[in-house]
Amino acid sequence: MQKLDVFMKIKIDYTRSAQGNADQYFRLSKKLKKKSEGAVIAIADLEQKRSAMASKPVKELKIRRLVEKKWYEKFNWFNTSNSMLAIGGRSALQNELINSRYFESNDLFFHADVFGASLVVLKDGTNASREVREEAAQFAACYSKAWEGGTASVNVYSLKRDQVSKSKEKGSLGTGSFLMEGEREWFKGVALELCAYMGKGSEQRLVVVPTSTCMALGLKRYLLLKPGNLKKSDAAKAIAAKLKFDDIDYIMQHLPPGGFSIKEV
């Protein structure tokens, strides 16, 4: 075996004595020895952590497919039992946007008879049956302050495009407020009830609709949602667990403000 000669360069401080230089290198060797001992301990600790991690089961990663959002998904929305689209504002500004941009001549305007309610527009609502209009009315009831107040039912009315405006003779209307004229179609004692279930098809997303829509569709299994004492965030978690749908933010966006009670049907 070939012998290797190991050389070490040593710098001599000529301002120190031989003993002073020796003492300096002795202190340096002690410091390096302490560092090497610390490195050994750190390596052993990392090895222990690596072994512990290796023994844990590997968590399965879920791949969430991105679904392109439709224009109406920035609002509260649902499809009626005959697939008509209803949209509602999540704020006064969204109410203004719906009225100015998306409320057309063949649509119907729905509003709960309480202060602080979502403007709901049923697209092509003038051609909808009374039963379908009742679905839109229940949607408007649920996304009003009545839910947050824990009310069981509320009256709702509907109007046509030419009955709703933003102008009056004197002054101006505030954001989200409208001038309504003429005879209204009334829906009395509308129950504040929603149902949540998993939709079918390729998109497998949570669906939240009025119970009247569930009844019309003939659904047998769903979660019945009513005003209650369960916080909205806790209700979203409970819905996620029961329906095995893990997008809590999506659920939160589709629930009205206020408390909840949840019952499996």
LINUR-V405843 format. One record per residue. N is the residue number from 1. RES is the residue in one letter. SS is DSSP state (helix for helix, strand for strand, loop for the rest). OMEGA is omega as a letter, one per 20 degrees, with the letter a starting at -180 (999 if undefined). Layout:
BEGIN
N,RES,SS,OMEGA
N,RES,SS,OMEGA
END
This chain:
BEGIN
1,M,loop,a
2,Q,loop,a
3,K,loop,r
4,L,loop,r
5,D,loop,a
6,V,loop,a
7,F,loop,r
8,M,loop,r
9,K,loop,r
10,I,loop,r
11,K,loop,a
12,I,loop,r
13,D,loop,a
14,Y,loop,r
15,T,loop,r
16,R,loop,r
17,S,loop,r
18,A,helix,r
19,Q,helix,r
20,G,helix,r
21,N,helix,a
22,A,helix,r
23,D,helix,r
24,Q,helix,a
25,Y,helix,r
26,F,helix,r
27,R,helix,r
28,L,helix,a
29,S,helix,r
30,K,helix,a
31,K,helix,r
32,L,helix,r
33,K,helix,r
34,K,helix,r
35,K,helix,a
36,S,helix,r
37,E,helix,r
38,G,helix,r
39,A,helix,r
40,V,helix,r
41,I,helix,a
42,A,helix,r
43,I,helix,r
44,A,helix,r
45,D,helix,r
46,L,helix,r
47,E,helix,r
48,Q,helix,r
49,K,helix,r
50,R,helix,r
51,S,helix,r
52,A,helix,r
53,M,helix,a
54,A,helix,a
55,S,helix,r
56,K,loop,r
57,P,loop,a
58,V,loop,a
59,K,loop,a
60,E,loop,r
61,L,loop,r
62,K,loop,r
63,I,loop,a
64,R,loop,a
65,R,loop,r
66,L,loop,r
67,V,loop,r
68,E,loop,a
69,K,loop,r
70,K,loop,a
71,W,helix,a
72,Y,helix,a
73,E,helix,r
74,K,helix,r
75,F,loop,r
76,N,strand,a
77,W,strand,r
78,F,strand,r
79,N,strand,a
80,T,loop,a
81,S,loop,r
82,N,loop,r
83,S,loop,r
84,M,loop,a
85,L,strand,r
86,A,strand,r
87,I,strand,r
88,G,strand,a
89,G,loop,r
90,R,loop,r
91,S,loop,r
92,A,helix,r
93,L,helix,r
94,Q,helix,r
95,N,helix,r
96,E,helix,a
97,L,helix,r
98,I,helix,a
99,N,helix,a
100,S,helix,a
101,R,helix,a
102,Y,helix,r
103,F,loop,a
104,E,loop,a
105,S,loop,a
106,N,loop,a
107,D,loop,r
108,L,strand,r
109,F,strand,r
110,F,strand,a
111,H,strand,r
112,A,strand,a
113,D,loop,r
114,V,loop,r
115,F,loop,r
116,G,loop,a
117,A,strand,r
118,S,loop,r
119,L,loop,r
120,V,strand,r
121,V,strand,r
122,L,strand,a
123,K,loop,a
124,D,loop,a
125,G,helix,r
126,T,helix,r
127,N,helix,a
128,A,loop,r
129,S,loop,r
130,R,helix,a
131,E,helix,r
132,V,helix,r
133,R,helix,r
134,E,helix,r
135,E,helix,r
136,A,helix,r
137,A,helix,r
138,Q,helix,r
139,F,helix,r
140,A,helix,r
141,A,helix,a
142,C,helix,a
143,Y,loop,r
144,S,strand,r
145,K,helix,r
146,A,helix,r
147,W,helix,a
148,E,helix,r
149,G,loop,r
150,G,loop,a
151,T,loop,a
152,A,loop,a
153,S,strand,a
154,V,strand,r
155,N,strand,r
156,V,strand,r
157,Y,strand,r
158,S,strand,a
159,L,strand,r
160,K,strand,a
161,R,helix,a
162,D,helix,r
163,Q,helix,a
164,V,strand,r
165,S,strand,r
166,K,loop,a
167,S,loop,r
168,K,loop,a
169,E,loop,a
170,K,loop,r
171,G,loop,r
172,S,loop,a
173,L,loop,r
174,G,loop,r
175,T,loop,r
176,G,loop,r
177,S,loop,a
178,F,loop,r
179,L,strand,a
180,M,strand,a
181,E,loop,r
182,G,loop,a
183,E,loop,a
184,R,loop,r
185,E,strand,a
186,W,strand,r
187,F,strand,a
188,K,strand,r
189,G,strand,a
190,V,strand,a
191,A,strand,r
192,L,loop,a
193,E,strand,r
194,L,strand,r
195,C,strand,a
196,A,strand,r
197,Y,strand,r
198,M,strand,r
199,G,loop,r
200,K,loop,r
201,G,loop,a
202,S,loop,a
203,E,loop,r
204,Q,loop,a
205,R,loop,r
206,L,strand,r
207,V,strand,r
208,V,strand,a
209,V,strand,r
210,P,strand,r
211,T,helix,r
212,S,helix,r
213,T,helix,r
214,C,helix,a
215,M,helix,a
216,A,helix,r
217,L,helix,r
218,G,loop,a
219,L,loop,a
220,K,loop,a
221,R,loop,r
222,Y,loop,r
223,L,strand,r
224,L,strand,a
225,L,strand,r
226,K,strand,r
227,P,strand,a
228,G,strand,a
229,N,strand,a
230,L,strand,r
231,K,loop,a
232,K,helix,a
233,S,helix,r
234,D,helix,r
235,A,helix,r
236,A,helix,r
237,K,helix,r
238,A,helix,r
239,I,helix,r
240,A,helix,a
241,A,helix,a
242,K,helix,a
243,L,helix,r
244,K,loop,r
245,F,loop,a
246,D,loop,a
247,D,loop,a
248,I,helix,a
249,D,helix,r
250,Y,helix,r
251,I,helix,a
252,M,helix,a
253,Q,helix,a
254,H,loop,r
255,L,loop,r
256,P,loop,r
257,P,loop,r
258,G,loop,a
259,G,loop,a
260,F,strand,r
261,S,strand,a
262,I,strand,r
263,K,strand,r
264,E,strand,a
265,V,loop,999
END
